[in-house]
């Protein structure tokens, strides 16, 4: 999930989707990986990254440095910050109390 692999993954996902494949279908992911990558290690790398995409939401717009691409036309800035925290006993947002500030947002445009 390095920035370099995230860029490759983003390009591959464009081709994956253009080919009518579905990220929610393991056979689509496996068949695409076999067609596109050699050696087997690279096939497994793509399949693992696709599973992370599907289960955690780290999609093709995730840059590998903790941010997403900004998808606004003509923009070269970063998008939102994304973090993943694995916690055996995760707290709800309400349990964080004053440690969090929730900002209201609205779509641009």
Secondary structure, DSSP 4 states (H G I P E B T S, - for coil): --HHHHHHHHHHHHHHHHTT--TT-HHHHHHHHHHH--SHHHHHHHHHHHHHHHHH---TTB-SSSEEE--STT--SEEEE------TTPPPGGGGGGG--PPP-----
